[in-house]
């Protein structure tokens, strides 16, 4: 599951859970309850961060900060990404918390972060995260292209969260479904990697 957190529930009934803008309180509770195999969390801004949860495994996860980000970060700022290594099938899953280009001065930071994370992709990599737009990228496939997982206050919906592979990747992304939450904002995307 991938989720750009928007004050909803985070379901722990998945093998791997990638949460961007995850509240520190949620991460601490999971850590205190000792109910998952492994959890990596690092702060991006104001007690919110990026979190990778493995419910029953303890595979290697690397934490990285983007080359370009603004300090001090706020809720519009992306700062970090995680790389989860799945040794059984040689795959990597990159979960990225990318800056929202709310003002024109943030657009160069946004572009730099998108390019940095996309430069890491190969045929054995899946990238998940909120890219804040419905843009297609040359040579890549957004498997969540038709999953409108963001609801605006007026009720209209957008496809902002992406699940990306190369267009020649042998990685199968299947059973993509939006787990709608009450209100507006982001809802989690469920999916399977085979």
C-alpha positions as protocol buffer text, in pm:
chain_id: "A"
residue {
  index: 1
  type: UNK
  ca { x: 0 y: 0 z: 0 }
}
residue {
  index: 2
  type: UNK
  ca { x: 115 y: 355 z: -67 }
}
residue {
  index: 3
  type: UNK
  ca { x: -40 y: 657 z: 101 }
}
residue {
  index: 4
  type: UNK
  ca { x: 25 y: 1031 z: 106 }
}
residue {
  index: 5
  type: UNK
  ca { x: -114 y: 1073 z: 458 }
}
residue {
  index: 6
  type: UNK
  ca { x: -425 y: 1293 z: 486 }
}
residue {
  index: 7
  type: UNK
  ca { x: -556 y: 1240 z: 841 }
}
residue {
  index: 8
  type: UNK
  ca { x: -708 y: 899 z: 767 }
}
residue {
  index: 9
  type: UNK
  ca { x: -646 y: 548 z: 890 }
}
residue {
  index: 10
  type: UNK
  ca { x: -341 y: 346 z: 799 }
}
residue {
  index: 11
  type: UNK
  ca { x: -431 y: -20 z: 757 }
}
residue {
  index: 12
  type: UNK
  ca { x: -156 y: -261 z: 867 }
}
residue {
  index: 13
  type: UNK
  ca { x: -294 y: -563 z: 676 }
}
residue {
  index: 14
  type: UNK
  ca { x: -37 y: -543 z: 396 }
}
residue {
  index: 15
  type: UNK
  ca { x: 311 y: -690 z: 355 }
}
residue {
  index: 16
  type: UNK
  ca { x: 463 y: -348 z: 280 }
}
residue {
  index: 17
  type: UNK
  ca { x: 325 y: -4 z: 360 }
}
residue {
  index: 18
  type: UNK
  ca { x: 477 y: 318 z: 224 }
}
residue {
  index: 19
  type: UNK
  ca { x: 349 y: 634 z: 393 }
}
residue {
  index: 20
  type: UNK
  ca { x: 454 y: 984 z: 295 }
}
residue {
  index: 21
  type: UNK
  ca { x: 379 y: 1268 z: 544 }
}
residue {
  index: 22
  type: UNK
  ca { x: 341 y: 1004 z: 816 }
}
residue {
  index: 23
  type: UNK
  ca { x: 281 y: 1154 z: 1162 }
}
residue {
  index: 24
  type: UNK
  ca { x: 558 y: 1077 z: 1411 }
}
residue {
  index: 25
  type: UNK
  ca { x: 294 y: 980 z: 1667 }
}
residue {
  index: 26
  type: UNK
  ca { x: 170 y: 699 z: 1441 }
}
residue {
  index: 27
  type: UNK
  ca { x: 526 y: 573 z: 1388 }
}
residue {
  index: 28
  type: UNK
  ca { x: 596 y: 580 z: 1764 }
}
residue {
  index: 29
  type: UNK
  ca { x: 277 y: 387 z: 1838 }
}
residue {
  index: 30
  type: UNK
  ca { x: 370 y: 115 z: 1590 }
}
residue {
  index: 31
  type: UNK
  ca { x: 717 y: 98 z: 1739 }
}
residue {
  index: 32
  type: UNK
  ca { x: 579 y: 78 z: 2095 }
}
residue {
  index: 33
  type: UNK
  ca { x: 324 y: -190 z: 2006 }
}
residue {
  index: 34
  type: UNK
  ca { x: 591 y: -407 z: 1843 }
}
residue {
  index: 35
  type: UNK
  ca { x: 336 y: -541 z: 1593 }
}
residue {
  index: 36
  type: UNK
  ca { x: 534 y: -524 z: 1270 }
}
residue {
  index: 37
  type: UNK
  ca { x: 851 y: -688 z: 1142 }
}
residue {
  index: 38
  type: UNK
  ca { x: 1029 y: -359 z: 1076 }
}
residue {
  index: 39
  type: UNK
  ca { x: 955 y: 11 z: 1046 }
}
residue {
  index: 40
  type: UNK
  ca { x: 1180 y: 292 z: 923 }
}
residue {
  index: 41
  type: UNK
  ca { x: 1066 y: 652 z: 978 }
}
residue {
  index: 42
  type: UNK
  ca { x: 1254 y: 976 z: 933 }
}
residue {
  index: 43
  type: UNK
  ca { x: 1129 y: 1329 z: 978 }
}
residue {
  index: 44
  type: UNK
  ca { x: 1078 y: 1554 z: 679 }
}
residue {
  index: 45
  type: UNK
  ca { x: 901 y: 1841 z: 856 }
}
residue {
  index: 46
  type: UNK
  ca { x: 731 y: 1928 z: 1186 }
}
residue {
  index: 47
  type: UNK
  ca { x: 691 y: 1573 z: 1331 }
}
residue {
  index: 48
  type: UNK
  ca { x: 587 y: 1426 z: 994 }
}
residue {
  index: 49
  type: UNK
  ca { x: 803 y: 1212 z: 774 }
}
residue {
  index: 50
  type: UNK
  ca { x: 840 y: 923 z: 538 }
}
residue {
  index: 51
  type: UNK
  ca { x: 772 y: 575 z: 672 }
}
residue {
  index: 52
  type: UNK
  ca { x: 832 y: 226 z: 532 }
}
residue {
  index: 53
  type: UNK
  ca { x: 659 y: -53 z: 722 }
}
residue {
  index: 54
  type: UNK
  ca { x: 723 y: -424 z: 671 }
}
residue {
  index: 55
  type: UNK
  ca { x: 459 y: -621 z: 857 }
}
residue {
  index: 56
  type: UNK
  ca { x: 641 y: -956 z: 862 }
}
residue {
  index: 57
  type: UNK
  ca { x: 989 y: -909 z: 711 }
}
residue {
  index: 58
  type: UNK
  ca { x: 1303 y: -712 z: 784 }
}
residue {
  index: 59
  type: UNK
  ca { x: 1450 y: -640 z: 443 }
}
residue {
  index: 60
  type: UNK
  ca { x: 1710 y: -368 z: 396 }
}
residue {
  index: 61
  type: UNK
  ca { x: 1576 y: -11 z: 370 }
}
residue {
  index: 62
  type: UNK
  ca { x: 1800 y: 284 z: 283 }
}
residue {
  index: 63
  type: UNK
  ca { x: 1708 y: 639 z: 385 }
}
residue {
  index: 64
  type: UNK
  ca { x: 1809 y: 926 z: 157 }
}
residue {
  index: 65
  type: UNK
  ca { x: 1757 y: 1302 z: 156 }
}
residue {
  index: 66
  type: UNK
  ca { x: 1704 y: 1470 z: -177 }
}
residue {
  index: 67
  type: UNK
  ca { x: 1994 y: 1676 z: -310 }
}
residue {
  index: 68
  type: UNK
  ca { x: 1763 y: 1982 z: -324 }
}
residue {
  index: 69
  type: UNK
  ca { x: 1522 y: 2074 z: -47 }
}
residue {
  index: 70
  type: UNK
  ca { x: 1453 y: 2384 z: 159 }
}
residue {
  index: 71
  type: UNK
  ca { x: 1524 y: 2405 z: 531 }
}
residue {
  index: 72
  type: UNK
  ca { x: 1331 y: 2444 z: 743 }
}
residue {
  index: 73
  type: UNK
  ca { x: 1087 y: 2221 z: 559 }
}
residue {
  index: 74
  type: UNK
  ca { x: 712 y: 2261 z: 595 }
}
residue {
  index: 75
  type: UNK
  ca { x: 415 y: 2046 z: 493 }
}
residue {
  index: 76
  type: UNK
  ca { x: 459 y: 2137 z: 125 }
}
residue {
  index: 77
  type: UNK
  ca { x: 821 y: 2023 z: 123 }
}
residue {
  index: 78
  type: UNK
  ca { x: 949 y: 1685 z: 21 }
}
residue {
  index: 79
  type: UNK
  ca { x: 1282 y: 1602 z: 174 }
}
residue {
  index: 80
  type: UNK
  ca { x: 1344 y: 1228 z: 170 }
}
residue {
  index: 81
  type: UNK
  ca { x: 1296 y: 895 z: 1 }
}
residue {
  index: 82
  type: UNK
  ca { x: 1339 y: 533 z: 107 }
}
residue {
  index: 83
  type: UNK
  ca { x: 1464 y: 237 z: -98 }
}
residue {
  index: 84
  type: UNK
  ca { x: 1334 y: -105 z: 8 }
}
residue {
  index: 85
  type: UNK
  ca { x: 1528 y: -405 z: -126 }
}
residue {
  index: 86
  type: UNK
  ca { x: 1337 y: -728 z: -190 }
}
residue {
  index: 87
  type: UNK
  ca { x: 1612 y: -989 z: -224 }
}
residue {
  index: 88
  type: UNK
  ca { x: 1383 y: -1283 z: -307 }
}
residue {
  index: 89
  type: UNK
  ca { x: 1300 y: -1137 z: -648 }
}
residue {
  index: 90
  type: UNK
  ca { x: 1576 y: -876 z: -694 }
}
residue {
  index: 91
  type: UNK
  ca { x: 1336 y: -581 z: -681 }
}
residue {
  index: 92
  type: UNK
  ca { x: 1362 y: -236 z: -526 }
}
residue {
  index: 93
  type: UNK
  ca { x: 1070 y: -20 z: -418 }
}
residue {
  index: 94
  type: UNK
  ca { x: 1140 y: 352 z: -386 }
}
residue {
  index: 95
  type: UNK
  ca { x: 896 y: 555 z: -178 }
}
residue {
  index: 96
  type: UNK
  ca { x: 938 y: 927 z: -236 }
}
residue {
  index: 97
  type: UNK
  ca { x: 804 y: 1229 z: -50 }
}
residue {
  index: 98
  type: UNK
  ca { x: 828 y: 1496 z: -321 }
}
residue {
  index: 99
  type: UNK
  ca { x: 785 y: 1872 z: -272 }
}
residue {
  index: 100
  type: UNK
  ca { x: 447 y: 2018 z: -363 }
}
residue {
  index: 101
  type: UNK
  ca { x: 517 y: 2316 z: -593 }
}
residue {
  index: 102
  type: UNK
  ca { x: 264 y: 2542 z: -423 }
}
residue {
  index: 103
  type: UNK
  ca { x: 446 y: 2859 z: -533 }
}
residue {
  index: 104
  type: UNK
  ca { x: 656 y: 2927 z: -845 }
}
residue {
  index: 105
  type: UNK
  ca { x: 980 y: 2946 z: -643 }
}
residue {
  index: 106
  type: UNK
  ca { x: 931 y: 2580 z: -540 }
}
residue {
  index: 107
  type: UNK
  ca { x: 906 y: 2452 z: -899 }
}
residue {
  index: 108
  type: UNK
  ca { x: 1286 y: 2409 z: -943 }
}
residue {
  index: 109
  type: UNK
  ca { x: 1299 y: 2206 z: -617 }
}
residue {
  index: 110
  type: UNK
  ca { x: 1005 y: 1992 z: -734 }
}
residue {
  index: 111
  type: UNK
  ca { x: 1164 y: 1933 z: -1076 }
}
residue {
  index: 112
  type: UNK
  ca { x: 1498 y: 1842 z: -919 }
}
residue {
  index: 113
  type: UNK
  ca { x: 1339 y: 1592 z: -678 }
}
residue {
  index: 114
  type: UNK
  ca { x: 1132 y: 1427 z: -951 }
}
residue {
  index: 115
  type: UNK
  ca { x: 1438 y: 1395 z: -1174 }
}
residue {
  index: 116
  type: UNK
  ca { x: 1649 y: 1259 z: -887 }
}
residue {
  index: 117
  type: UNK
  ca { x: 1403 y: 984 z: -798 }
}
residue {
  index: 118
  type: UNK
  ca { x: 1325 y: 895 z: -1161 }
}
residue {
  index: 119
  type: UNK
  ca { x: 1699 y: 869 z: -1234 }
}
residue {
  index: 120
  type: UNK
  ca { x: 1711 y: 575 z: -990 }
}
residue {
  index: 121
  type: UNK
  ca { x: 1466 y: 360 z: -1185 }
}
residue {
  index: 122
  type: UNK
  ca { x: 1565 y: 48 z: -1373 }
}
residue {
  index: 123
  type: UNK
  ca { x: 1370 y: -257 z: -1495 }
}
residue {
  index: 124
  type: UNK
  ca { x: 1366 y: -404 z: -1141 }
}
residue {
  index: 125
  type: UNK
  ca { x: 1243 y: -92 z: -962 }
}
residue {
  index: 126
  type: UNK
  ca { x: 899 y: 33 z: -860 }
}
residue {
  index: 127
  type: UNK
  ca { x: 858 y: 397 z: -752 }
}
residue {
  index: 128
  type: UNK
  ca { x: 561 y: 500 z: -536 }
}
residue {
  index: 129
  type: UNK
  ca { x: 461 y: 845 z: -419 }
}
residue {
  index: 130
  type: UNK
  ca { x: 254 y: 1156 z: -477 }
}
residue {
  index: 131
  type: UNK
  ca { x: 390 y: 1336 z: -783 }
}
residue {
  index: 132
  type: UNK
  ca { x: 130 y: 1616 z: -741 }
}
residue {
  index: 133
  type: UNK
  ca { x: 18 y: 1596 z: -1105 }
}
residue {
  index: 134
  type: UNK
  ca { x: -114 y: 1354 z: -1364 }
}
residue {
  index: 135
  type: UNK
  ca { x: 187 y: 1385 z: -1595 }
}
residue {
  index: 136
  type: UNK
  ca { x: 322 y: 1088 z: -1792 }
}
residue {
  index: 137
  type: UNK
  ca { x: 699 y: 1037 z: -1808 }
}
residue {
  index: 138
  type: UNK
  ca { x: 867 y: 912 z: -2126 }
}
residue {
  index: 139
  type: UNK
  ca { x: 971 y: 547 z: -2110 }
}
residue {
  index: 140
  type: UNK
  ca { x: 783 y: 491 z: -1784 }
}
residue {
  index: 141
  type: UNK
  ca { x: 442 y: 348 z: -1694 }
}
residue {
  index: 142
  type: UNK
  ca { x: 222 y: 486 z: -1417 }
}
residue {
  index: 143
  type: UNK
  ca { x: 18 y: 182 z: -1318 }
}
residue {
  index: 144
  type: UNK
  ca { x: -209 y: 401 z: -1102 }
}
residue {
  index: 145
  type: UNK
  ca { x: -290 y: 639 z: -1389 }
}
residue {
  index: 146
  type: UNK
  ca { x: -663 y: 576 z: -1364 }
}
residue {
  index: 147
  type: UNK
  ca { x: -685 y: 553 z: -984 }
}
residue {
  index: 148
  type: UNK
  ca { x: -833 y: 882 z: -872 }
}
residue {
  index: 149
  type: UNK
  ca { x: -710 y: 868 z: -513 }
}
residue {
  index: 150
  type: UNK
  ca { x: -718 y: 1242 z: -434 }
}
residue {
  index: 151
  type: UNK
  ca { x: -1051 y: 1410 z: -366 }
}
residue {
  index: 152
  type: UNK
  ca { x: -1070 y: 1789 z: -379 }
}
residue {
  index: 153
  type: UNK
  ca { x: -1302 y: 1990 z: -154 }
}
residue {
  index: 154
  type: UNK
  ca { x: -1545 y: 2034 z: -447 }
}
residue {
  index: 155
  type: UNK
  ca { x: -1569 y: 1653 z: -482 }
}
residue {
  index: 156
  type: UNK
  ca { x: -1370 y: 1624 z: -803 }
}
residue {
  index: 157
  type: UNK
  ca { x: -1096 y: 1361 z: -809 }
}
residue {
  index: 158
  type: UNK
  ca { x: -740 y: 1345 z: -940 }
}
residue {
  index: 159
  type: UNK
  ca { x: -477 y: 1075 z: -1001 }
}
residue {
  index: 160
  type: UNK
  ca { x: -180 y: 1221 z: -810 }
}
residue {
  index: 161
  type: UNK
  ca { x: -27 y: 913 z: -646 }
}
residue {
  index: 162
  type: UNK
  ca { x: 179 y: 710 z: -885 }
}
residue {
  index: 163
  type: UNK
  ca { x: 312 y: 355 z: -904 }
}
residue {
  index: 164
  type: UNK
  ca { x: 585 y: 370 z: -1168 }
}
residue {
  index: 165
  type: UNK
  ca { x: 797 y: 114 z: -1355 }
}
residue {
  index: 166
  type: UNK
  ca { x: 988 y: 130 z: -1681 }
}
residue {
  index: 167
  type: UNK
  ca { x: 780 y: 51 z: -1988 }
}
residue {
  index: 168
  type: UNK
  ca { x: 987 y: -268 z: -2047 }
}
residue {
  index: 169
  type: UNK
  ca { x: 988 y: -385 z: -1686 }
}
residue {
  index: 170
  type: UNK
  ca { x: 892 y: -746 z: -1614 }
}
residue {
  index: 171
  type: UNK
  ca { x: 749 y: -638 z: -1277 }
}
residue {
  index: 172
  type: UNK
  ca { x: 374 y: -699 z: -1268 }
}
residue {
  index: 173
  type: UNK
  ca { x: 170 y: -443 z: -1075 }
}
residue {
  index: 174
  type: UNK
  ca { x: -177 y: -585 z: -1024 }
}
residue {
  index: 175
  type: UNK
  ca { x: -503 y: -539 z: -834 }
}
residue {
  index: 176
  type: UNK
  ca { x: -463 y: -163 z: -788 }
}
residue {
  index: 177
  type: UNK
  ca { x: -746 y: -21 z: -583 }
}
residue {
  index: 178
  type: UNK
  ca { x: -813 y: 301 z: -399 }
}
residue {
  index: 179
  type: UNK
  ca { x: -917 y: 247 z: -35 }
}
residue {
  index: 180
  type: UNK
  ca { x: -1136 y: 556 z: -8 }
}
residue {
  index: 181
  type: UNK
  ca { x: -1139 y: 746 z: 318 }
}
residue {
  index: 182
  type: UNK
  ca { x: -1393 y: 998 z: 445 }
}
residue {
  index: 183
  type: UNK
  ca { x: -1359 y: 1364 z: 354 }
}
residue {
  index: 184
  type: UNK
  ca { x: -1122 y: 1515 z: 102 }
}
residue {
  index: 185
  type: UNK
  ca { x: -750 y: 1470 z: 44 }
}
residue {
  index: 186
  type: UNK
  ca { x: -549 y: 1158 z: -32 }
}
residue {
  index: 187
  type: UNK
  ca { x: -666 y: 800 z: 10 }
}
residue {
  index: 188
  type: UNK
  ca { x: -438 y: 494 z: 13 }
}
residue {
  index: 189
  type: UNK
  ca { x: -368 y: 286 z: -297 }
}
residue {
  index: 190
  type: UNK
  ca { x: -356 y: -89 z: -253 }
}
residue {
  index: 191
  type: UNK
  ca { x: -159 y: -294 z: -507 }
}
residue {
  index: 192
  type: UNK
  ca { x: 25 y: -619 z: -557 }
}
residue {
  index: 193
  type: UNK
  ca { x: 375 y: -670 z: -697 }
}
residue {
  index: 194
  type: UNK
  ca { x: 428 y: -1003 z: -874 }
}
